Amino acid sequence: MAEESSVIIYTTSTCPYCVMAKRYLAEKGVKFVDYNVALDQRRAFEMVQKSGQMGVPVLDINGQIIVGFDRLAIDQALAGKKK
């Protein structure tokens, strides 16, 4: 299941919830792409377009956008369930 998922996480270097979200994904064996929006303005714009939010973390799991570190929403998205 996790290997089939497409997961992007938008983060900053100073965000503790970003660290927690990345650790949670890693513990579940989920591969993800991490974009630091403090260093990449193009990715920051992309994040805002997807989520409507400026805060991090923002996760894009198979096209489902999750704002913040929400274990239940992450698990549901990884399982293919809609919020």
Steps between C-alpha positions, in 0.01 A plus 500: 500500500755761609724428202213592266434832672615831362588715800634856502557693820559875508707606801738755650819438694364650822161324516473236776175361353678452167764289674228298672310445174814388314593268787148354502512429126848347530388276789214375281746426218347762272732654243444872452641806329581786737492859373635771730278796413723744688773429245290443187254775409360304206408213734359748753269638230405144398416418864276805536325421171428145616400575860400865519725514808833659585567276802697179497506208488279442199481144372382396157417129513376376164343841437336525843620812681556488876594816687687441823615179665180295521575129551143387430474698176843373391402139570170541317667660198762224486221242514326673209212631706365853452466730798 
